[in-house]
Amino acid sequence: MKSIINILFVLLFTATQSGLAQIFPGTEHFRTSRNLPFREIKVNKIIRVSDYKKGNATDAEAIENALNALVKINGSAELIFEAKKYEVDFKGESSFFFSIANIADKVIDGNGAEIILKNPTKGFLQLKNAKHCIVKNLKVDYSPLPFVQGIITSVDITNKTAECLIENGFPTFEDDHIKNAPQNWAMLKDSLHPGRQKENVKAGFNASGVEEISKNLYRLSFNGDQIKSFSKGDVYVQIGRYNGATIVNMLNCEKISLINITVYSSPAGGFNANGSSEINILDCNILIKPGRFISTNADCLHHIGEKIGTWVEGCSFEGHSDDTFNFKWGKVAVLEQPSDKTLVTSKEISKNEMLWIYNPRDGVLIDTVFVTNCEKTGNRSYTLSLSKCIPTLVMNAKKQISDQIYVDSERNESFVIRNNIIRNHRRYGMLLQSGYGLVENNRFENSSNSAIVVENGVDWGEGLVAQHLLIRNNTFVNSGSDYTFLKENKAAIFIQTSKLENIASKTKWCGVIPAPWRGMSDIKIENNLFELEKGSAVSVISAERIVIRNNIFKTKDNYTTPYILKENATVTEQNNNHQLITN
């Protein structure tokens, strides 16, 4: 039976190469079928960037003019770059070098071109309301780079200072795009392994003062006990992060394939999507260039509120400064509650949509309710009629304390993450706040925290529970090396339904603790290989109907940490085995 299914998949996958939409057989975890990813679109017209490089036109102007021409073409069309290096500058107000909207059946073929972006505060390409399009065969980098990189040359524990020598070819702490960045925290990296975090230190640092001593040599001051993590010879990287300025951003798009795009740096993340559906990330790479210790300043993929979730296959991701994948539900901002059966929201919601209402203070699901009518009642407000009465909701100026409402059809369901390599990076390999997904045949190496986290982002006021997941045939090597992983007793796969810890906190954050609600549910973890150097393989907290079976846990001799941790959870364990690491 298994061989028949494999043959069927190969036939269906082959059909997609010719542009024919085919249905993915899926798993029992999917409630909604999805198409296999597509790699080709038959086009009726071809134009070239070189056709728009007239007179003294810059590379930026030629690309902009060519994209505008592509948008104006009725029907299917393809834009082809020359196989060369493009140096692109831009000083406009937009967050992106290029932005195109309201297109369908279009292909942008980079043809192996390398795009060097000269403004490290802007993203590369934004697609709005695009449908059935391909962007492929591009390499993207920045000059100047969006991060500082240097070597710690001395440490003064008493005065809480460290001296840092900036390496040649990198910005300094005084460059405008670094010092003016909305986020400009720093990391200590493993000097022998680019991308990896230094072991057993915090995931981020913030200098309280920067003083230039001589050319490229700076004295950094730190508050608290941060300086205790520093040693002479450490690699120090400070990012200039501009959230949202990603390499490709997809807003309200449908059926988009990004193919063979390689990213070496970014002021934010890699390939983001919001309110979209059926995004395919195929054979793409986020890589560390020789001589550097990081790649992007944020997540590789940050996808919110997709109807049909993302398909990621054949990709390599390394050196990124935040989670590799972050998939989360779409949510609704409540403006007021006129009655127990009506809500005024900032977002239009379809009739018959199901809403989930979560109390993050107590960690309980208040209710689920259907929308019976949605009427626009203001410039940016909609009145929802509900199928039943709900209690008075808490609305607090500190947003994460408020009751949260999530949209059932916007949970990135039917997502597929398969045959990828995730290695040598900060934080999580995956943060899953979504449902009905498949994670298979991936290799996770040296994530500084857990390789897979299945947890609602309650202190961010985002995400909700992940249910109906199948995690199989993956390899996990040395998950977890930073201070947070060790302190919080994390695991290679960490599952927890969370609530806020201290709603009276005077800081931005409330902290999180396990919720009483077992919201995470129906998750199978099977046929995976865990090579453990520290921590557990799987931790399950506040969850139910979790199955852990046919996995192999490899450790060195005398490994005393439990392979599986459980708390307020129903977990079935079957046929898991232990092997010794012999080398």
N, C-alpha and C positions, 0 to 999 in steps of 0.2 A: 504493500500500500504506500509506504514511504517513497519508494522509487517512482511510483506513478505520479505522486504529488510533485516530486522534483522534476520529472519530465514535463509535466504540465506547466510548472513555473518557467522552465527554460523556453518552452514554446511561446508562452505569453510574453516573456521578456524580449525574445527575438522580435516578436510582432511590434513591440513599442519602438524598436529601432527604425522602423519605416514610418513612424508617426501615427500608427493606429492605436487608439485608446483601448486598453485592456484592463480588466478587473483583476486586482490582486486577490489570490485565494484567501489570504488573511489567516486568522487563527480564531479559535473559539472566544478569544478575548475581545474581538471586534463586534460592536453592535451595528456599525455602519461600514459598508464596503467602500473601497477606494480604488482609484485607477493606479496601475503601475506607472512609474515615472516615464516621461517621454523625452527623447533626445534629439528629435528632428522635427522640423516644420517645413513642408513643401511651400516654397515661395514663388511668387510670380514676377518679382522685380528685385534687382540687386543694385545697390548704390555703394559708393566707396568714400571713405573719409578723404582720400587724396583728391577727389573731385571738388572738395570744398576748401582746399588749401590754396587760395588764390593770392597772388601778390605778396604783401607783407603780413598776411594772416598768421596769427600764432597757432600753435597746436591746440590751445584751448578754444580759440575761435573756430578752427576747422571742425573740431569734434562737436561743438555746440551747433554749428550750422548744419552739419550732417545729421545730428539727432533731430533737429527741428524738421529737416526734410523727410526723415523717416516717419515722423509722427503724421505728416500731412498726406502720406501715401494711403490711398484707399486699398484695402485688401492686404494680402500677405506680402511681406518685403523683408529684405536682409541688408544690414549695414556691415561692411567689411573694413576693418582697419588694415593699415600696412603693417608688415612684420618688422617693426622698428621700435625704438624708444621714443615716447612722447613725453615732453616736459611741459607740465600744465600748471599755470598759475591762475589764481582767481581771488578777487578782492571784494566780491559782492556781499550782500547781507544774508544770502541763503546759507543753510547748514551743509549744502552739498555743492560740489563742483558742477554737477549736471543733474537735472531733474526733468523727467518726462511723464506725461499723464495721458490717460484715456486712449490707450493703444491696445491693439489686439493682433495676434498672428504675426508677430515681428520677431526677427532674430538680430542680435548684435554679436558679431563674430570678431573677437579681438585678433584672431589670426596669429596668436603668439606675441602680440605687442606687449611692451612693458610700459606701464603708465607711472610716471614719477610726478607725484602731486606736491606742489611747492608751498602749500599752506596747510600746516599740520593742525589746524583747528576745524577743518571741513571734511565731511564724508565725500565719497567718490560719486555714487549714483543713487538717486532715489526714483523708484517707480511708484506711481499713484494710479489706482484704478486700471491696472494693466491686466490683460487676460490672454492666456495662451501665448507666452513669449519665452524666448531663450536668450540668455547672456552667457557667452562662453569664450574660452581660450584667451584669457587675459592674465597679466601679472601686474600687481599694484604695490607700490611702495611710496614712501614719503621722503622728502629732502627739503628742509631739515626734518630730522626724526622727531616724533612726538614724545620722546622720553630722554632723560639724562642717564648716562651710565658712567660709573667711576669705580675706583678701587679705594677702599679704606686703608690709609697709610699709617694712622695712629689712632689710639683710643685713650681718652682720659676719663676713667670711671668716676673719679672724685668730682670733677667739674661737669660731668655729663656731656662731654663733647667728643666728636670724632672728626678727623681730617679726611677729606675725600678728594682724590685727584681725578678730574674728569678725563676720560680717554679721548684721544683724537677722533674727530669726526662726529662727536655727539654735542648736542646743545649744552648750555650751562644752566645753572639755577636762575640766572638773571635774564635769560631769554624770555621775551614777552609771553610766548605761547606756553611756557612752563610756569612762570610765576603768576600769571593771570588765569590759569586753568581752573575751572570749577572744582575739579578734584586733582590734587597733585601730591598724593601720598607716595610712599616709597616701599621697596622690598629689599631684603637681603637674599641674594641668589647663591646657589652652590657654585663655587668657582671652578669646579672640575666638570660640571655637567650643565651646560646652558639650558635655561628654562626652569630647572628645578629650584625650589625654594631651599634655603639653608635649613637644615634639620633643627627641630625643637625650638624654633623661635616664632614669634607672632607673624601673622600673615601680612601685616602692614605697619608702617612707621610714619610718624609725622614730626618733622624737624620744627622746633619752636623758633629757631634762628639760623640764618645763613650769613657767613662773613667771608668775603674774599681775602685770602692771605697773599696769594700771588696768582699769576696767570694759570687758570684751570685748577687751582688748589683752593679748597674751601673748608672752613671750620663750621661744622654742623652742631647745633645745640639741641638737646632732647629733654623733655620733661619726664617725670616719673622714673620708672626703672627700665625704660627702653634701651638705654645705653648698655645694659648688661648683656644684650644679645649680640653686641658688636665685637669683632676681632680684627686685628690687622690682617689685611689680605682679602677681606670680604668684598664681594661685588655688590655695589649699591646702585639700585635703579630707582629713579623717581619719575613717575609718569606725569604727563600733562593731558588729563582725560577730559574729553568733551562728549558727554553722554548724548547719544543720538546720531553723532557724526560717524556712522558706520561706513564700511566699504560699499555694501549694497543694502538699501532699505526699501522694504516693500510694504506699502500702505494700501489696504483694501484691494489687494491683488488676488488673482485666481489662476491656477495652473501656470506657474512660473518655474522654469528649470534653469538653475545656475550650474554650469558645467565647466570643469577644468579651469577654475579661477584660482590663482595662487596669490596669497596675501602675505606680505612680509612685515607690515606695520600698520597701525591704525590709531587715530586719536581716541577711538572708542572700540567698538566690536567689529565683527566680520559681516555676517549676513543676517539682518534683523527683519522681522515681519510683525505687522499688527493688523488685526481684523482681516486677515487673508485666508486663503484656503488652497490646499494642494500645492505647497511649495516643495520643490525638489532640489536638493543640494548634492550634486553628483561629481565625484572625482575632483573635488576641490581641496585645496590645501591652505592651511595657515602655518607658516614655517618660520624658523629662526635663521636669519642670514648669518654666515660665518662672521665671527667677531662680535656678535650681539648676544645678549642674554635673555631677551624677551621678543615677542612678536607684537600682538595687539594689546591695547590698554584695557580691554574689557572682554565680555563674553564673545565666543565665536558665533553662537546663535542665540538670540533672545527673541522668542516668538510668543506672542500674546493673542489669545482669543481667536484662534483659527477654527473654522468650521470642520475642515478635514486637515489633520495635522501634517507636519513636515516629514518628508522621506529623505534620509541622509545615508548615502552609501558610497563606499570606495574613497573616503576622504582621510587625510591625516591632519591632526591638529596638535600643535606643540607651542610651548612658550607663552601662551596667553596669560593675561593678568587677572582673569576672573573665570567663572564657570565656562566649560566647553559648551554645554547646551542648557538653556533655561526655558522650559515650556510651561506655560501657565494659563489658567482660565481667563476669559474676559469677565469684566465686572461692571456693575452699575453704580454710579454715584447718585445717592439719594439727596435731593434738595430739600424736600419737606414731605410730611406724611399727613395729608388732610384728614384721613379717616383710617379705620382699621382695615379697609378694603381698597384703599387707593394710595399710590405713591407718585410723587413728582420727581422725575429723574432728568439727568442731562443727556440721556441716550435713548434713542428710539428702540423699542423692543417689539418683536413680532408677536402677533396674536398667537396664543397657544404655546408660547415659550415657557419653559420651566425655569424658575428662579430658586436658588439655594440661599438660605439666609443663615449666616454663621455669627455666633457670639464669640469674639476672640478673647474676651475678658474671662469667661468661664469655660471656654473650650467645648461648647455644645452647639449642635445644629438646632437652630430655632424651629425651622420648618422648611418644607419645599412648597411652592405655590405656583400656579399657572397664571399667565397674563390673559385676560379675557378681552381686553381692548387697550389700544394705545392711541392717544390723541395728542397732537402737537398743540400746546397751549401757550407757548412763548417762543421767543427768538431761539433759545437753546434749551427748551424744557418740554417734557412730555409727561402727560398724566396717564398712569397705568391703572387699569381696573384689574383687581385680583380675584381669583376663583374662590378664596375664602378669607376669613379674618385673620390678621396677624397681630401680635402684640405691638405696643408702642416701641419703636426702634430707638436705640441710643445713637445720637449724632454728636460727635465730639470734635473740637478743633484739632486735637491730635488724632489724625485720620485713622491710624491703625487701631485706636480704641473703639471706634464706632462699630456698630453691627455692619457686617459686610454682605453684599449681595452679588452672587455670581450667576452667570448665564450658562445653562446646561449645554446648549449647542455650541458653545465657544470654549471647549476644553481641549482643543488640539487633538481630538480623538482620531484613532486609526493612524497614529504616527508610527513610522518605521525607522529604526536606527540600526544599521547592519553593516558589517564588513568595514569598520573604520578603525583607525589607530588614534588613541588619545594619550599623550605622554608629556611628562616634564613640564608641569604648569602649576599655577597657583589655584587654590580652592578646589571646587568639585569638578569631577568629570561630567556629571549630569545632575541637574536639579529638576526633578520631575514633579510638577504640580498640575498634572493633567491625567487623562484616563484613556483606557482602551488602546494600549500601545504595545509594540514589539521591540525589544532590544536584544539583538542576537549577533554572534560571531564578531564581536568587537574586542579589541585589546586595549586595556587600560594600564598604563605604566607611570608610576611616580606622580600621581595626583597628590598635591600637598595635603589635601583633606580626603574625605570619602570619594571613591570613584563614582558611586551613584547615591544620591540623596533623594529620597521620596518623602517630602515634607512640605506642608503648607507654609508659605512665607509670611507668617502672621505678624511679625514685627515690621514688615514692609507694607502691610495692608494689601497683600497680593496673593494670587494663587488660591487654591483650595485643595481638596483631597485628590489623591491619585488612586484610581481603582481599576481593576481589570488590566493588569500588566503581566506580560510574559517576558522574563529575563533569562535567556538561555544561551548556552554554548559560547560564553564570553570568557576571556582570560583577564585576571586581575593580578598585577604584580606590584608589590610594595606600595599599597594604598595608604596614605596618611603619614606625614612626616612633620607637620608643623605643630606648634604649641597647642592650638585649639583642638586638633584631632586627639592629641594625647590627653589633654585635660578633660575633655568632654566625653571620653570613652566612646569615640565614634567607631565605625567599622567600614570595611570596603563597600558594603551596601548598608545604608542606614535608612530605616523606615520609622517615621514618627508623625503622629497627629499632634500638633502643637497648639498651645494657648499662650497668651501674654503672661509674663511672670510678675511684673510690678507696674500696674497702670498709673501709680502715683510718681513714677520716675520723673525727675526734673530734667533729664537729658532727652535727646531725640529718640532714644531707644528704650523699650520696656523690658527687653530680654524675653526668652521663651522657656517654657517647661512643658512636659507632656500634658496633653489634654485628657479628660476622662472619656471623651467620645472616641470610639475606635473607628475613625473615619477612613483611614487607609485600609483597603480590603481587596480580597480576591487577587492576590499577587502570587505568581509562581516563579520560583528561582530554581532553575534546574540545569544540570549538565554543564555547570561552570567550573573553571579551574581557578583556585585562589592560591597564590604564592604569598604567604604572609611573613612579613618581617616584624610587624608589630600590630597590635589591635586585633579585633575579631573579624571574621568574614562577613557575618550578617548580624545586625542589631534590629530588633523589631519592638517598637513601643507604641502602645495605644493603636492597635490594629487588629484585624480579624480575618480569618480564612486566608492565612499565609501558608504556602506550601514550599518547603525547602527540600529538594530531593535530587539524588544522583549527582551531587557535587563532590569535587575533590579538594581537600584542604591540605596544602603542602607547607610544611614548616621545618625549621631546624629542630634538632633533638632538644628535649627539655623545654618545649614551648608550653607555657602554663596558662596563657590567655584562652578563655573559652572561644570556640569557633562560632557559636551562635548564642546571642543574648536575647532574652525575652522579658517584657514587662507589660502587664495589662494587655496581653495579646493572646490570640489563639493561633498556634503555629503547629503544622504537621511536618515532622521530619522523617524522611525515608531514604535509606540506602546512600547516605553520605559517607565518604571514606577519607581517611587520612594517609598521606604519604610523606616521607622524609625528603627534605632537600639535601642532596648529597654533595654538592659542590659549593 
